[in-house]
Amino acid sequence: MDNIIVFCETDECGLCDISLELVTKGRRLAAQLSCGIDAIVVGEHVGQYSSELFRYGADTVFCIEDARLKEYSTLPYVRVITALLKEQKPQIFLAGATNIGRDLAPRIAAELKCGITADCTDLQIADYTDAEGKTYENILYQIRPNFVGNQLTTIASPKHRPQMATIREGVMSKEPSEHPKQGKTVEINAANILKDEDFAVSIIERCIENKPCNLKDAKVVIAGGYGVGSRENFELLYKLAGLLHAEVGATRAAVDAGYADHSTMIGQTGLTVKPKLYIAVGISGQVQHTVGMDKADTVVSINIDADAPMNKFANYVIVGDARETVTKLIEQLSSKQ
Ligand SMILES: Cc1cc2nc3c(=O)[nH]c(=O)nc-3n(C[C@H](O)[C@H](O)[C@H](O)COP(=O)(O)OP(=O)(O)OC[C@H]3O[C@@H](n4cnc5c(N)ncnc54)[C@H](O)[C@@H]3O)c2cc1C
């Protein structure tokens, strides 16, 4: 009761990064609230994930077991998680703003008749005073870019429990706890909760597209914008990336112009990256883009406009043409190979 509960996703590689990011953030919020942090894992043989979740600070891991839950499916997952939340009555429930989390969390919110903030980029705890002057203590501030994306919006839902939010992948760090706990695993037999109608939709075949690149975890990212000028020029970014062991990302304008694939888009409606080095080539630096890269350690901006907003983010600015500058960098680096 009154704990924080986190929904943890798994895939064929094990616990997804977002699950550990959420447990890490949840652990910090729980310390502020002096409450526990619990995790839910759903599927087959999910008990194997408990020790990893304890290492990240989970107090209790609820393992909802059933062979039929091996693959994600909306209705049965909503059924079993809603049942557990009704029983546990957490004050906060968090899920990733992944394809699964975006499908699952709003349906659970509807079942529990509480609000939800989708796609948060930060969470904080603070007191909240409403329009009538009533103060609610220790409320979850759910922070996300607003719909136009020029500002951050803070949303609070002080009157309903749980306070629910989905969190974007990659914006929170995943750090094992300095004081790992000997937590408790609670195994839940889902067969007692599931109903036949939950399986009205059955999975005939699962086709999973391989991710074309691993931008999210890349240490070096070269991102191209509209100023790169053409798909052909974008190829130069890939050549430079090969020399720097980097991944290539893009802005929405570059994607819309057909220079780059949508899956490489960085920003509010794309990926969030946190590389050690971010090289922005021909990118103006609109907030909808920078919200996806502003945690990069070092930023280099290559732009013909010395006053481009991206240059304010940059540790190093090269004022020059994208094609010319990238070609020179390739020549320099190639000669040192
Ligand atoms: C709701 C919403 C969500 C959005 N989500 C995203 C998102 O997730 N990600 C995203 O990126 N955008 C997003 N956008 C779009 C965003 O507002 C910007 O339009 C976009 O980021 C601009 O991309 P850009 O910097 O490549 O292009 P531009 O703004 O056109 O900038 C091009 C830059 O290239 C420079 N340049 C031009 N020629 C050269 C040259 N030869 N050499 C070097 N530099 C040159 C220019 O000086 C300029 O700074 C969103 C917008 C909205 C409204």
The ligand as an ORCA input file, in Angstrom:
! r2SCAN-3c Opt
* xyz 0 1
  C       4.879     18.660    -32.342
  C       6.227     18.719    -33.000
  C       7.118     17.678    -32.749
  C       8.381     17.699    -33.345
  N       9.250     16.676    -33.064
  C      10.505     16.740    -33.562
  C      11.467     15.733    -33.220
  O      11.210     14.773    -32.506
  N      12.713     15.869    -33.729
  C      13.088     16.913    -34.537
  O      14.253     16.964    -34.958
  N      12.183     17.852    -34.865
  C      10.903     17.793    -34.419
  N      10.015     18.759    -34.782
  C      10.432     19.752    -35.799
  C      11.269     20.886    -35.206
  O      10.398     21.907    -34.739
  C      12.189     21.515    -36.271
  O      11.417     21.903    -37.378
  C      13.284     20.579    -36.751
  O      13.977     20.024    -35.663
  C      14.253     21.376    -37.616
  O      15.185     20.525    -38.175
  P      16.547     21.078    -38.770
  O      17.298     21.761    -37.682
  O      17.189     19.938    -39.467
  O      16.058     22.083    -39.912
  P      16.068     23.656    -39.967
  O      15.383     24.237    -38.811
  O      15.574     24.004    -41.336
  O      17.590     24.046    -39.846
  C      18.547     23.791    -40.816
  C      19.874     24.320    -40.306
  O      20.871     24.004    -41.252
  C      21.721     25.117    -41.432
  N      22.274     25.015    -42.775
  C      21.679     25.307    -43.951
  N      22.504     25.045    -44.981
  C      23.637     24.573    -44.446
  C      24.857     24.095    -44.989
  N      25.074     24.060    -46.293
  N      25.823     23.684    -44.126
  C      25.643     23.731    -42.782
  N      24.489     24.156    -42.217
  C      23.509     24.561    -43.032
  C      20.830     26.328    -41.231
  O      21.600     27.448    -40.860
  C      19.906     25.845    -40.132
  O      20.453     26.149    -38.850
  C       8.749     18.760    -34.207
  C       7.829     19.790    -34.438
  C       6.592     19.778    -33.849
  C       5.650     20.911    -34.105
*
